[in-house]
Amino acid sequence: MDIGQRIAELRRSKGLTQSELGRRIKRSRSLVSRLESGAVTPNYTMLRALAEAFDIPVTALLADDPPEQRKPA
């Protein structure tokens, strides 16, 4: 799963629209759409804002497996 797909999945799991996520990260709905489609790759500042909006660590956005599919260590 790529970062855009992960953002879209997390957004939907939180029950947010693209507009609502955009407001939380102080960006436009169209930027959220471009992030989810893979047209734009988030920089570190954007990753931090997304992680804060989803209440997860930045590393969870970058992991190969979504947080809910990870097995406990």
mmCIF file as Biopython writes it, N, C-alpha, C and O atoms, coordinates in Angstrom:
data_model
#
loop_
_atom_site.group_PDB
_atom_site.id
_atom_site.type_symbol
_atom_site.label_atom_id
_atom_site.label_alt_id
_atom_site.label_comp_id
_atom_site.label_asym_id
_atom_site.label_entity_id
_atom_site.label_seq_id
_atom_site.pdbx_PDB_ins_code
_atom_site.Cartn_x
_atom_site.Cartn_y
_atom_site.Cartn_z
_atom_site.occupancy
_atom_site.B_iso_or_equiv
_atom_site.auth_seq_id
_atom_site.auth_asym_id
_atom_site.pdbx_PDB_model_num
ATOM 1   N N  . MET A ? 1  ? 0.853   -1.174 0.000  1.0 0.0 1  A 1 
ATOM 2   C CA . MET A ? 1  ? 0.000   0.000  0.000  1.0 0.0 1  A 1 
ATOM 3   C C  . MET A ? 1  ? 0.899   1.237  0.000  1.0 0.0 1  A 1 
ATOM 4   O O  . MET A ? 1  ? 1.835   1.334  0.793  1.0 0.0 1  A 1 
ATOM 5   N N  . ASP A ? 2  ? 0.605   2.174  -0.892 1.0 0.0 2  A 1 
ATOM 6   C CA . ASP A ? 2  ? 1.422   3.394  -0.922 1.0 0.0 2  A 1 
ATOM 7   C C  . ASP A ? 2  ? 0.868   4.441  0.046  1.0 0.0 2  A 1 
ATOM 8   O O  . ASP A ? 2  ? -0.210  4.271  0.616  1.0 0.0 2  A 1 
ATOM 9   N N  . ILE A ? 3  ? 1.615   5.509  0.218  1.0 0.0 3  A 1 
ATOM 10  C CA . ILE A ? 3  ? 1.262   6.539  1.211  1.0 0.0 3  A 1 
ATOM 11  C C  . ILE A ? 3  ? -0.104  7.165  0.908  1.0 0.0 3  A 1 
ATOM 12  O O  . ILE A ? 3  ? -0.874  7.445  1.827  1.0 0.0 3  A 1 
ATOM 13  N N  . GLY A ? 4  ? -0.403  7.384  -0.366 1.0 0.0 4  A 1 
ATOM 14  C CA . GLY A ? 4  ? -1.701  7.969  -0.727 1.0 0.0 4  A 1 
ATOM 15  C C  . GLY A ? 4  ? -2.856  7.074  -0.347 1.0 0.0 4  A 1 
ATOM 16  O O  . GLY A ? 4  ? -3.868  7.541  0.177  1.0 0.0 4  A 1 
ATOM 17  N N  . GLN A ? 5  ? -2.708  5.785  -0.610 1.0 0.0 5  A 1 
ATOM 18  C CA . GLN A ? 5  ? -3.751  4.827  -0.239 1.0 0.0 5  A 1 
ATOM 19  C C  . GLN A ? 5  ? -3.906  4.773  1.278  1.0 0.0 5  A 1 
ATOM 20  O O  . GLN A ? 5  ? -5.021  4.674  1.791  1.0 0.0 5  A 1 
ATOM 21  N N  . ARG A ? 6  ? -2.782  4.838  1.993  1.0 0.0 6  A 1 
ATOM 22  C CA . ARG A ? 6  ? -2.830  4.793  3.451  1.0 0.0 6  A 1 
ATOM 23  C C  . ARG A ? 6  ? -3.564  6.027  3.996  1.0 0.0 6  A 1 
ATOM 24  O O  . ARG A ? 6  ? -4.376  5.913  4.914  1.0 0.0 6  A 1 
ATOM 25  N N  . ILE A ? 7  ? -3.274  7.205  3.428  1.0 0.0 7  A 1 
ATOM 26  C CA . ILE A ? 7  ? -3.951  8.434  3.860  1.0 0.0 7  A 1 
ATOM 27  C C  . ILE A ? 7  ? -5.454  8.304  3.633  1.0 0.0 7  A 1 
ATOM 28  O O  . ILE A ? 7  ? -6.251  8.636  4.511  1.0 0.0 7  A 1 
ATOM 29  N N  . ALA A ? 8  ? -5.837  7.819  2.454  1.0 0.0 8  A 1 
ATOM 30  C CA . ALA A ? 8  ? -7.266  7.670  2.142  1.0 0.0 8  A 1 
ATOM 31  C C  . ALA A ? 8  ? -7.927  6.686  3.103  1.0 0.0 8  A 1 
ATOM 32  O O  . ALA A ? 8  ? -9.028  6.938  3.592  1.0 0.0 8  A 1 
ATOM 33  N N  . GLU A ? 9  ? -7.260  5.569  3.372  1.0 0.0 9  A 1 
ATOM 34  C CA . GLU A ? 9  ? -7.822  4.566  4.271  1.0 0.0 9  A 1 
ATOM 35  C C  . GLU A ? 9  ? -7.976  5.116  5.690  1.0 0.0 9  A 1 
ATOM 36  O O  . GLU A ? 9  ? -9.008  4.918  6.332  1.0 0.0 9  A 1 
ATOM 37  N N  . LEU A ? 10 ? -6.953  5.800  6.168  1.0 0.0 10 A 1 
ATOM 38  C CA . LEU A ? 10 ? -7.022  6.381  7.511  1.0 0.0 10 A 1 
ATOM 39  C C  . LEU A ? 10 ? -8.117  7.443  7.590  1.0 0.0 10 A 1 
ATOM 40  O O  . LEU A ? 10 ? -8.852  7.512  8.576  1.0 0.0 10 A 1 
ATOM 41  N N  . ARG A ? 11 ? -8.224  8.266  6.556  1.0 0.0 11 A 1 
ATOM 42  C CA . ARG A ? 11 ? -9.256  9.308  6.534  1.0 0.0 11 A 1 
ATOM 43  C C  . ARG A ? 11 ? -10.639 8.688  6.616  1.0 0.0 11 A 1 
ATOM 44  O O  . ARG A ? 11 ? -11.482 9.131  7.396  1.0 0.0 11 A 1 
ATOM 45  N N  . ARG A ? 12 ? -10.866 7.661  5.806  1.0 0.0 12 A 1 
ATOM 46  C CA . ARG A ? 12 ? -12.178 7.002  5.827  1.0 0.0 12 A 1 
ATOM 47  C C  . ARG A ? 12 ? -12.438 6.313  7.167  1.0 0.0 12 A 1 
ATOM 48  O O  . ARG A ? 12 ? -13.561 6.334  7.671  1.0 0.0 12 A 1 
ATOM 49  N N  . SER A ? 13 ? -11.401 5.705  7.741  1.0 0.0 13 A 1 
ATOM 50  C CA . SER A ? 13 ? -11.596 5.008  9.026  1.0 0.0 13 A 1 
ATOM 51  C C  . SER A ? 13 ? -11.936 5.984  10.154 1.0 0.0 13 A 1 
ATOM 52  O O  . SER A ? 13 ? -12.577 5.609  11.135 1.0 0.0 13 A 1 
ATOM 53  N N  . LYS A ? 14 ? -11.502 7.241  10.007 1.0 0.0 14 A 1 
ATOM 54  C CA . LYS A ? 14 ? -11.835 8.273  10.998 1.0 0.0 14 A 1 
ATOM 55  C C  . LYS A ? 14 ? -13.164 8.959  10.678 1.0 0.0 14 A 1 
ATOM 56  O O  . LYS A ? 14 ? -13.622 9.817  11.433 1.0 0.0 14 A 1 
ATOM 57  N N  . GLY A ? 15 ? -13.784 8.575  9.554  1.0 0.0 15 A 1 
ATOM 58  C CA . GLY A ? 15 ? -15.068 9.157  9.181  1.0 0.0 15 A 1 
ATOM 59  C C  . GLY A ? 15 ? -14.965 10.591 8.691  1.0 0.0 15 A 1 
ATOM 60  O O  . GLY A ? 15 ? -15.903 11.373 8.843  1.0 0.0 15 A 1 
ATOM 61  N N  . LEU A ? 16 ? -13.811 10.940 8.094  1.0 0.0 16 A 1 
ATOM 62  C CA . LEU A ? 16 ? -13.587 12.307 7.629  1.0 0.0 16 A 1 
ATOM 63  C C  . LEU A ? 16 ? -13.765 12.420 6.121  1.0 0.0 16 A 1 
ATOM 64  O O  . LEU A ? 16 ? -13.445 11.493 5.378  1.0 0.0 16 A 1 
ATOM 65  N N  . THR A ? 17 ? -14.271 13.548 5.682  1.0 0.0 17 A 1 
ATOM 66  C CA . THR A ? 17 ? -14.268 13.855 4.256  1.0 0.0 17 A 1 
ATOM 67  C C  . THR A ? 17 ? -12.911 14.458 3.908  1.0 0.0 17 A 1 
ATOM 68  O O  . THR A ? 17 ? -12.136 14.812 4.797  1.0 0.0 17 A 1 
ATOM 69  N N  . GLN A ? 18 ? -12.632 14.570 2.625  1.0 0.0 18 A 1 
ATOM 70  C CA . GLN A ? 18 ? -11.386 15.221 2.209  1.0 0.0 18 A 1 
ATOM 71  C C  . GLN A ? 18 ? -11.363 16.672 2.691  1.0 0.0 18 A 1 
ATOM 72  O O  . GLN A ? 18 ? -10.314 17.175 3.094  1.0 0.0 18 A 1 
ATOM 73  N N  . SER A ? 19 ? -12.493 17.334 2.653  1.0 0.0 19 A 1 
ATOM 74  C CA . SER A ? 19 ? -12.564 18.725 3.122  1.0 0.0 19 A 1 
ATOM 75  C C  . SER A ? 19 ? -12.270 18.831 4.609  1.0 0.0 19 A 1 
ATOM 76  O O  . SER A ? 19 ? -11.545 19.726 5.042  1.0 0.0 19 A 1 
ATOM 77  N N  . GLU A ? 20 ? -12.839 17.910 5.397  1.0 0.0 20 A 1 
ATOM 78  C CA . GLU A ? 20 ? -12.602 17.928 6.843  1.0 0.0 20 A 1 
ATOM 79  C C  . GLU A ? 20 ? -11.131 17.669 7.163  1.0 0.0 20 A 1 
ATOM 80  O O  . GLU A ? 20 ? -10.557 18.334 8.026  1.0 0.0 20 A 1 
ATOM 81  N N  . LEU A ? 21 ? -10.522 16.709 6.475  1.0 0.0 21 A 1 
ATOM 82  C CA . LEU A ? 21 ? -9.100  16.457 6.696  1.0 0.0 21 A 1 
ATOM 83  C C  . LEU A ? 21 ? -8.288  17.669 6.271  1.0 0.0 21 A 1 
ATOM 84  O O  . LEU A ? 21 ? -7.339  18.048 6.958  1.0 0.0 21 A 1 
ATOM 85  N N  . GLY A ? 22 ? -8.641  18.274 5.162  1.0 0.0 22 A 1 
ATOM 86  C CA . GLY A ? 22 ? -7.955  19.481 4.717  1.0 0.0 22 A 1 
ATOM 87  C C  . GLY A ? 22 ? -7.987  20.580 5.763  1.0 0.0 22 A 1 
ATOM 88  O O  . GLY A ? 22 ? -6.979  21.245 6.005  1.0 0.0 22 A 1 
ATOM 89  N N  . ARG A ? 23 ? -9.143  20.773 6.385  1.0 0.0 23 A 1 
ATOM 90  C CA . ARG A ? 23 ? -9.243  21.787 7.444  1.0 0.0 23 A 1 
ATOM 91  C C  . ARG A ? 23 ? -8.359  21.428 8.631  1.0 0.0 23 A 1 
ATOM 92  O O  . ARG A ? 23 ? -7.718  22.302 9.214  1.0 0.0 23 A 1 
ATOM 93  N N  . ARG A ? 24 ? -8.321  20.138 8.995  1.0 0.0 24 A 1 
ATOM 94  C CA . ARG A ? 24 ? -7.495  19.723 10.138 1.0 0.0 24 A 1 
ATOM 95  C C  . ARG A ? 24 ? -6.009  19.959 9.902  1.0 0.0 24 A 1 
ATOM 96  O O  . ARG A ? 24 ? -5.269  20.277 10.834 1.0 0.0 24 A 1 
ATOM 97  N N  . ILE A ? 25 ? -5.575  19.802 8.654  1.0 0.0 25 A 1 
ATOM 98  C CA . ILE A ? 25 ? -4.149  19.978 8.355  1.0 0.0 25 A 1 
ATOM 99  C C  . ILE A ? 25 ? -3.861  21.346 7.737  1.0 0.0 25 A 1 
ATOM 100 O O  . ILE A ? 25 ? -2.746  21.621 7.294  1.0 0.0 25 A 1 
ATOM 101 N N  . LYS A ? 26 ? -4.893  22.200 7.716  1.0 0.0 26 A 1 
ATOM 102 C CA . LYS A ? 26 ? -4.778  23.563 7.208  1.0 0.0 26 A 1 
ATOM 103 C C  . LYS A ? 26 ? -4.325  23.606 5.742  1.0 0.0 26 A 1 
ATOM 104 O O  . LYS A ? 26 ? -3.463  24.392 5.349  1.0 0.0 26 A 1 
ATOM 105 N N  . ARG A ? 27 ? -4.946  22.727 4.963  1.0 0.0 27 A 1 
ATOM 106 C CA . ARG A ? 27 ? -4.698  22.657 3.530  1.0 0.0 27 A 1 
ATOM 107 C C  . ARG A ? 27 ? -6.040  22.513 2.817  1.0 0.0 27 A 1 
ATOM 108 O O  . ARG A ? 27 ? -7.079  22.357 3.460  1.0 0.0 27 A 1 
ATOM 109 N N  . SER A ? 28 ? -6.013  22.567 1.495  1.0 0.0 28 A 1 
ATOM 110 C CA . SER A ? 28 ? -7.250  22.484 0.721  1.0 0.0 28 A 1 
ATOM 111 C C  . SER A ? 28 ? -7.700  21.046 0.504  1.0 0.0 28 A 1 
ATOM 112 O O  . SER A ? 28 ? -6.913  20.106 0.621  1.0 0.0 28 A 1 
ATOM 113 N N  . ARG A ? 29 ? -8.971  20.896 0.187  1.0 0.0 29 A 1 
ATOM 114 C CA . ARG A ? 29 ? -9.519  19.589 -0.160 1.0 0.0 29 A 1 
ATOM 115 C C  . ARG A ? 29 ? -8.822  19.038 -1.387 1.0 0.0 29 A 1 
ATOM 116 O O  . ARG A ? 29 ? -8.581  17.834 -1.481 1.0 0.0 29 A 1 
ATOM 117 N N  . SER A ? 30 ? -8.494  19.915 -2.330 1.0 0.0 30 A 1 
ATOM 118 C CA . SER A ? 30 ? -7.847  19.445 -3.555 1.0 0.0 30 A 1 
ATOM 119 C C  . SER A ? 30 ? -6.452  18.892 -3.272 1.0 0.0 30 A 1 
ATOM 120 O O  . SER A ? 30 ? -6.019  17.954 -3.942 1.0 0.0 30 A 1 
ATOM 121 N N  . LEU A ? 31 ? -5.740  19.454 -2.292 1.0 0.0 31 A 1 
ATOM 122 C CA . LEU A ? 31 ? -4.435  18.898 -1.941 1.0 0.0 31 A 1 
ATOM 123 C C  . LEU A ? 31 ? -4.612  17.515 -1.325 1.0 0.0 31 A 1 
ATOM 124 O O  . LEU A ? 31 ? -3.837  16.606 -1.621 1.0 0.0 31 A 1 
ATOM 125 N N  . VAL A ? 32 ? -5.612  17.345 -0.479 1.0 0.0 32 A 1 
ATOM 126 C CA . VAL A ? 32 ? -5.875  16.024 0.106  1.0 0.0 32 A 1 
ATOM 127 C C  . VAL A ? 32 ? -6.162  15.028 -1.017 1.0 0.0 32 A 1 
ATOM 128 O O  . VAL A ? 32 ? -5.667  13.901 -0.985 1.0 0.0 32 A 1 
ATOM 129 N N  . SER A ? 33 ? -6.947  15.427 -1.995 1.0 0.0 33 A 1 
ATOM 130 C CA . SER A ? 33 ? -7.249  14.564 -3.128 1.0 0.0 33 A 1 
ATOM 131 C C  . SER A ? 33 ? -5.974  14.182 -3.881 1.0 0.0 33 A 1 
ATOM 132 O O  . SER A ? 33 ? -5.791  13.021 -4.249 1.0 0.0 33 A 1 
ATOM 133 N N  . ARG A ? 34 ? -5.099  15.155 -4.108 1.0 0.0 34 A 1 
ATOM 134 C CA . ARG A ? 34 ? -3.842  14.878 -4.817 1.0 0.0 34 A 1 
ATOM 135 C C  . ARG A ? 34 ? -2.921  13.984 -3.987 1.0 0.0 34 A 1 
ATOM 136 O O  . ARG A ? 34 ? -2.215  13.146 -4.548 1.0 0.0 34 A 1 
ATOM 137 N N  . LEU A ? 35 ? -2.915  14.147 -2.663 1.0 0.0 35 A 1 
ATOM 138 C CA . LEU A ? 35 ? -2.128  13.265 -1.794 1.0 0.0 35 A 1 
ATOM 139 C C  . LEU A ? 35 ? -2.632  11.830 -1.916 1.0 0.0 35 A 1 
ATOM 140 O O  . LEU A ? 35 ? -1.849  10.893 -2.072 1.0 0.0 35 A 1 
ATOM 141 N N  . GLU A ? 36 ? -3.944  11.677 -1.844 1.0 0.0 36 A 1 
ATOM 142 C CA . GLU A ? 36 ? -4.531  10.339 -1.892 1.0 0.0 36 A 1 
ATOM 143 C C  . GLU A ? 36 ? -4.335  9.664  -3.246 1.0 0.0 36 A 1 
ATOM 144 O O  . GLU A ? 36 ? -4.193  8.443  -3.313 1.0 0.0 36 A 1 
ATOM 145 N N  . SER A ? 37 ? -4.325  10.435 -4.310 1.0 0.0 37 A 1 
ATOM 146 C CA . SER A ? 37 ? -4.151  9.854  -5.652 1.0 0.0 37 A 1 
ATOM 147 C C  . SER A ? 37 ? -2.691  9.571  -5.979 1.0 0.0 37 A 1 
ATOM 148 O O  . SER A ? 37 ? -2.389  8.881  -6.953 1.0 0.0 37 A 1 
ATOM 149 N N  . GLY A ? 38 ? -1.785  10.108 -5.160 1.0 0.0 38 A 1 
ATOM 150 C CA . GLY A ? 38 ? -0.365  9.906  -5.417 1.0 0.0 38 A 1 
ATOM 151 C C  . GLY A ? 38 ? 0.246   10.961 -6.316 1.0 0.0 38 A 1 
ATOM 152 O O  . GLY A ? 38 ? 1.422   10.870 -6.670 1.0 0.0 38 A 1 
ATOM 153 N N  . ALA A ? 39 ? -0.539  11.966 -6.691 1.0 0.0 39 A 1 
ATOM 154 C CA . ALA A ? 39 ? -0.022  13.038 -7.541 1.0 0.0 39 A 1 
ATOM 155 C C  . ALA A ? 39 ? 0.948   13.938 -6.787 1.0 0.0 39 A 1 
ATOM 156 O O  . ALA A ? 39 ? 1.816   14.571 -7.388 1.0 0.0 39 A 1 
ATOM 157 N N  . VAL A ? 40 ? 0.795   13.990 -5.455 1.0 0.0 40 A 1 
ATOM 158 C CA . VAL A ? 40 ? 1.666   14.783 -4.581 1.0 0.0 40 A 1 
ATOM 159 C C  . VAL A ? 40 ? 2.178   13.863 -3.482 1.0 0.0 40 A 1 
ATOM 160 O O  . VAL A ? 40 ? 1.421   13.089 -2.896 1.0 0.0 40 A 1 
ATOM 161 N N  . THR A ? 41 ? 3.480   13.961 -3.212 1.0 0.0 41 A 1 
ATOM 162 C CA . THR A ? 41 ? 4.079   13.201 -2.112 1.0 0.0 41 A 1 
ATOM 163 C C  . THR A ? 41 ? 4.249   14.137 -0.926 1.0 0.0 41 A 1 
ATOM 164 O O  . THR A ? 41 ? 4.817   15.219 -1.078 1.0 0.0 41 A 1 
ATOM 165 N N  . PRO A ? 42 ? 3.771   13.746 0.254  1.0 0.0 42 A 1 
ATOM 166 C CA . PRO A ? 42 ? 3.865   14.640 1.410  1.0 0.0 42 A 1 
ATOM 167 C C  . PRO A ? 42 ? 5.314   14.806 1.886  1.0 0.0 42 A 1 
ATOM 168 O O  . PRO A ? 42 ? 6.085   13.847 1.923  1.0 0.0 42 A 1 
ATOM 169 N N  . ASN A ? 43 ? 5.662   16.041 2.246  1.0 0.0 43 A 1 
ATOM 170 C CA . ASN A ? 43 ? 6.971   16.288 2.857  1.0 0.0 43 A 1 
ATOM 171 C C  . ASN A ? 43 ? 6.852   16.027 4.361  1.0 0.0 43 A 1 
ATOM 172 O O  . ASN A ? 43 ? 5.785   15.657 4.852  1.0 0.0 43 A 1 
ATOM 173 N N  . TYR A ? 44 ? 7.951   16.222 5.080  1.0 0.0 44 A 1 
ATOM 174 C CA . TYR A ? 44 ? 7.945   15.901 6.509  1.0 0.0 44 A 1 
ATOM 175 C C  . TYR A ? 44 ? 6.924   16.734 7.285  1.0 0.0 44 A 1 
ATOM 176 O O  . TYR A ? 44 ? 6.237   16.213 8.164  1.0 0.0 44 A 1 
ATOM 177 N N  . THR A ? 45 ? 6.824   18.013 6.964  1.0 0.0 45 A 1 
ATOM 178 C CA . THR A ? 45 ? 5.865   18.881 7.652  1.0 0.0 45 A 1 
ATOM 179 C C  . THR A ? 45 ? 4.443   18.379 7.435  1.0 0.0 45 A 1 
ATOM 180 O O  . THR A ? 45 ? 3.631   18.366 8.360  1.0 0.0 45 A 1 
ATOM 181 N N  . MET A ? 46 ? 4.150   17.967 6.203  1.0 0.0 46 A 1 
ATOM 182 C CA . MET A ? 46 ? 2.814   17.454 5.885  1.0 0.0 46 A 1 
ATOM 183 C C  . MET A ? 46 ? 2.581   16.116 6.598  1.0 0.0 46 A 1 
ATOM 184 O O  . MET A ? 46 ? 1.482   15.862 7.091  1.0 0.0 46 A 1 
ATOM 185 N N  . LEU A ? 47 ? 3.608   15.264 6.654  1.0 0.0 47 A 1 
ATOM 186 C CA . LEU A ? 47 ? 3.470   13.991 7.361  1.0 0.0 47 A 1 
ATOM 187 C C  . LEU A ? 47 ? 3.151   14.223 8.838  1.0 0.0 47 A 1 
ATOM 188 O O  . LEU A ? 47 ? 2.314   13.529 9.413  1.0 0.0 47 A 1 
ATOM 189 N N  . ARG A ? 48 ? 3.820   15.198 9.446  1.0 0.0 48 A 1 
ATOM 190 C CA . ARG A ? 48 ? 3.553   15.510 10.850 1.0 0.0 48 A 1 
ATOM 191 C C  . ARG A ? 48 ? 2.121   15.980 11.039 1.0 0.0 48 A 1 
ATOM 192 O O  . ARG A ? 48 ? 1.454   15.569 11.989 1.0 0.0 48 A 1 
ATOM 193 N N  . ALA A ? 49 ? 1.639   16.837 10.147 1.0 0.0 49 A 1 
ATOM 194 C CA . ALA A ? 49 ? 0.262   17.339 10.248 1.0 0.0 49 A 1 
ATOM 195 C C  . ALA A ? 49 ? -0.742  16.199 10.073 1.0 0.0 49 A 1 
ATOM 196 O O  . ALA A ? 49 ? -1.736  16.128 10.797 1.0 0.0 49 A 1 
ATOM 197 N N  . LEU A ? 50 ? -0.485  15.312 9.119  1.0 0.0 50 A 1 
ATOM 198 C CA . LEU A ? 50 ? -1.379  14.176 8.901  1.0 0.0 50 A 1 
ATOM 199 C C  . LEU A ? 50 ? -1.385  13.242 10.106 1.0 0.0 50 A 1 
ATOM 200 O O  . LEU A ? 50 ? -2.443  12.797 10.552 1.0 0.0 50 A 1 
ATOM 201 N N  . ALA A ? 51 ? -0.207  12.951 10.625 1.0 0.0 51 A 1 
ATOM 202 C CA . ALA A ? 51 ? -0.115  12.074 11.796 1.0 0.0 51 A 1 
ATOM 203 C C  . ALA A ? 51 ? -0.879  12.662 12.975 1.0 0.0 51 A 1 
ATOM 204 O O  . ALA A ? 51 ? -1.574  11.943 13.693 1.0 0.0 51 A 1 
ATOM 205 N N  . GLU A ? 52 ? -0.749  13.958 13.171 1.0 0.0 52 A 1 
ATOM 206 C CA . GLU A ? 52 ? -1.474  14.619 14.255 1.0 0.0 52 A 1 
ATOM 207 C C  . GLU A ? 52 ? -2.981  14.544 14.018 1.0 0.0 52 A 1 
ATOM 208 O O  . GLU A ? 52 ? -3.742  14.293 14.952 1.0 0.0 52 A 1 
ATOM 209 N N  . ALA A ? 53 ? -3.414  14.758 12.788 1.0 0.0 53 A 1 
ATOM 210 C CA . ALA A ? 53 ? -4.846  14.709 12.468 1.0 0.0 53 A 1 
ATOM 211 C C  . ALA A ? 53 ? -5.419  13.320 12.696 1.0 0.0 53 A 1 
ATOM 212 O O  . ALA A ? 53 ? -6.569  13.180 13.112 1.0 0.0 53 A 1 
ATOM 213 N N  . PHE A ? 54 ? -4.615  12.288 12.423 1.0 0.0 54 A 1 
ATOM 214 C CA . PHE A ? 54 ? -5.071  10.910 12.605 1.0 0.0 54 A 1 
ATOM 215 C C  . PHE A ? 54 ? -4.751  10.356 13.995 1.0 0.0 54 A 1 
ATOM 216 O O  . PHE A ? 54 ? -5.152  9.242  14.334 1.0 0.0 54 A 1 
ATOM 217 N N  . ASP A ? 55 ? -4.029  11.137 14.792 1.0 0.0 55 A 1 
ATOM 218 C CA . ASP A ? 55 ? -3.623  10.731 16.140 1.0 0.0 55 A 1 
ATOM 219 C C  . ASP A ? 55 ? -2.814  9.434  16.117 1.0 0.0 55 A 1 
ATOM 220 O O  . ASP A ? 55 ? -3.071  8.500  16.877 1.0 0.0 55 A 1 
ATOM 221 N N  . ILE A ? 56 ? -1.819  9.411  15.211 1.0 0.0 56 A 1 
ATOM 222 C CA . ILE A ? 56 ? -0.908  8.276  15.086 1.0 0.0 56 A 1 
ATOM 223 C C  . ILE A ? 56 ? 0.511   8.822  14.940 1.0 0.0 56 A 1 
ATOM 224 O O  . ILE A ? 56 ? 0.683   9.995  14.610 1.0 0.0 56 A 1 
ATOM 225 N N  . PRO A ? 57 ? 1.529   7.994  15.178 1.0 0.0 57 A 1 
ATOM 226 C CA . PRO A ? 57 ? 2.893   8.457  14.948 1.0 0.0 57 A 1 
ATOM 227 C C  . PRO A ? 57 ? 3.192   8.553  13.445 1.0 0.0 57 A 1 
ATOM 228 O O  . PRO A ? 57 ? 2.579   7.853  12.639 1.0 0.0 57 A 1 
ATOM 229 N N  . VAL A ? 58 ? 4.127   9.413  13.082 1.0 0.0 58 A 1 
ATOM 230 C CA . VAL A ? 58 ? 4.518   9.572  11.674 1.0 0.0 58 A 1 
ATOM 231 C C  . VAL A ? 58 ? 4.936   8.224  11.088 1.0 0.0 58 A 1 
ATOM 232 O O  . VAL A ? 58 ? 4.626   7.922  9.936  1.0 0.0 58 A 1 
ATOM 233 N N  . THR A ? 59 ? 5.630   7.424  11.874 1.0 0.0 59 A 1 
ATOM 234 C CA . THR A ? 59 ? 6.105   6.133  11.375 1.0 0.0 59 A 1 
ATOM 235 C C  . THR A ? 59 ? 4.959   5.228  10.933 1.0 0.0 59 A 1 
ATOM 236 O O  . THR A ? 59 ? 5.143   4.386  10.055 1.0 0.0 59 A 1 
ATOM 237 N N  . ALA A ? 60 ? 3.790   5.390  11.525 1.0 0.0 60 A 1 
ATOM 238 C CA . ALA A ? 60 ? 2.635   4.580  11.124 1.0 0.0 60 A 1 
ATOM 239 C C  . ALA A ? 60 ? 2.172   4.939  9.713  1.0 0.0 60 A 1 
ATOM 240 O O  . ALA A ? 60 ? 1.645   4.088  8.997  1.0 0.0 60 A 1 
ATOM 241 N N  . LEU A ? 61 ? 2.366   6.186  9.314  1.0 0.0 61 A 1 
ATOM 242 C CA . LEU A ? 61 ? 2.035   6.580  7.942  1.0 0.0 61 A 1 
ATOM 243 C C  . LEU A ? 61 ? 3.013   5.981  6.944  1.0 0.0 61 A 1 
ATOM 244 O O  . LEU A ? 61 ? 2.652   5.704  5.800  1.0 0.0 61 A 1 
ATOM 245 N N  . LEU A ? 62 ? 4.249   5.783  7.377  1.0 0.0 62 A 1 
ATOM 246 C CA . LEU A ? 62 ? 5.301   5.315  6.476  1.0 0.0 62 A 1 
ATOM 247 C C  . LEU A ? 62 ? 5.486   3.807  6.477  1.0 0.0 62 A 1 
ATOM 248 O O  . LEU A ? 62 ? 6.214   3.279  5.636  1.0 0.0 62 A 1 
ATOM 249 N N  . ALA A ? 63 ? 4.847   3.102  7.400  1.0 0.0 63 A 1 
ATOM 250 C CA . ALA A ? 63 ? 5.029   1.657  7.544  1.0 0.0 63 A 1 
ATOM 251 C C  . ALA A ? 63 ? 4.481   0.911  6.335  1.0 0.0 63 A 1 
ATOM 252 O O  . ALA A ? 63 ? 3.592   1.396  5.634  1.0 0.0 63 A 1 
ATOM 253 N N  . ASP A ? 64 ? 5.027   -0.271 6.107  1.0 0.0 64 A 1 
ATOM 254 C CA . ASP A ? 64 ? 4.557   -1.106 5.003  1.0 0.0 64 A 1 
ATOM 255 C C  . ASP A ? 64 ? 3.135   -1.601 5.225  1.0 0.0 64 A 1 
ATOM 256 O O  . ASP A ? 64 ? 2.350   -1.702 4.282  1.0 0.0 64 A 1 
ATOM 257 N N  . ASP A ? 65 ? 2.805   -1.909 6.481  1.0 0.0 65 A 1 
ATOM 258 C CA . ASP A ? 65 ? 1.471   -2.403 6.812  1.0 0.0 65 A 1 
ATOM 259 C C  . ASP A ? 65 ? 0.722   -1.347 7.597  1.0 0.0 65 A 1 
ATOM 260 O O  . ASP A ? 65 ? 1.312   -0.683 8.450  1.0 0.0 65 A 1 
ATOM 261 N N  . PRO A ? 66 ? -0.566  -1.173 7.330  1.0 0.0 66 A 1 
ATOM 262 C CA . PRO A ? 66 ? -1.352  -0.236 8.130  1.0 0.0 66 A 1 
ATOM 263 C C  . PRO A ? 66 ? -1.327  -0.629 9.599  1.0 0.0 66 A 1 
ATOM 264 O O  . PRO A ? 66 ? -1.232  -1.816 9.911  1.0 0.0 66 A 1 
ATOM 265 N N  . PRO A ? 67 ? -1.409  0.332  10.508 1.0 0.0 67 A 1 
ATOM 266 C CA . PRO A ? 67 ? -1.330  0.046  11.945 1.0 0.0 67 A 1 
ATOM 267 C C  . PRO A ? 67 ? -2.315  -1.025 12.408 1.0 0.0 67 A 1 
ATOM 268 O O  . PRO A ? 67 ? -1.971  -1.838 13.266 1.0 0.0 67 A 1 
ATOM 269 N N  . GLU A ? 68 ? -3.520  -1.046 11.867 1.0 0.0 68 A 1 
ATOM 270 C CA . GLU A ? 68 ? -4.523  -1.996 12.340 1.0 0.0 68 A 1 
ATOM 271 C C  . GLU A ? 68 ? -4.223  -3.424 11.882 1.0 0.0 68 A 1 
ATOM 272 O O  . GLU A ? 68 ? -4.836  -4.368 12.381 1.0 0.0 68 A 1 
ATOM 273 N N  . GLN A ? 69 ? -3.281  -3.599 10.930 1.0 0.0 69 A 1 
ATOM 274 C CA . GLN A ? 69 ? -2.968  -4.945 10.447 1.0 0.0 69 A 1 
ATOM 275 C C  . GLN A ? 69 ? -1.675  -5.478 11.055 1.0 0.0 69 A 1 
ATOM 276 O O  . GLN A ? 69 ? -1.307  -6.626 10.806 1.0 0.0 69 A 1 
ATOM 277 N N  . ARG A ? 70 ? -0.977  -4.659 11.852 1.0 0.0 70 A 1 
ATOM 278 C CA . ARG A ? 70 ? 0.273   -5.109 12.450 1.0 0.0 70 A 1 
ATOM 279 C C  . ARG A ? 70 ? 0.021   -6.082 13.579 1.0 0.0 70 A 1 
ATOM 280 O O  . ARG A ? 70 ? -0.941  -5.956 14.336 1.0 0.0 70 A 1 
ATOM 281 N N  . LYS A ? 71 ? 0.908   -7.056 13.674 1.0 0.0 71 A 1 
ATOM 282 C CA . LYS A ? 71 ? 0.848   -7.999 14.779 1.0 0.0 71 A 1 
ATOM 283 C C  . LYS A ? 71 ? 1.675   -7.467 15.931 1.0 0.0 71 A 1 
ATOM 284 O O  . LYS A ? 71 ? 2.751   -6.913 15.702 1.0 0.0 71 A 1 
ATOM 285 N N  . PRO A ? 72 ? 1.210   -7.616 17.160 1.0 0.0 72 A 1 
ATOM 286 C CA . PRO A ? 72 ? 1.996   -7.142 18.304 1.0 0.0 72 A 1 
ATOM 287 C C  . PRO A ? 72 ? 3.332   -7.888 18.387 1.0 0.0 72 A 1 
ATOM 288 O O  . PRO A ? 72 ? 3.422   -9.066 18.042 1.0 0.0 72 A 1 
ATOM 289 N N  . ALA A ? 73 ? 4.354   -7.183 18.845 1.0 0.0 73 A 1 
ATOM 290 C CA . ALA A ? 73 ? 5.699   -7.788 18.957 1.0 0.0 73 A 1 
ATOM 291 C C  . ALA A ? 73 ? 5.784   -8.720 20.125 1.0 0.0 73 A 1 
ATOM 292 O O  . ALA A ? 73 ? 6.836   -9.311 20.368 1.0 0.0 73 A 1 
#
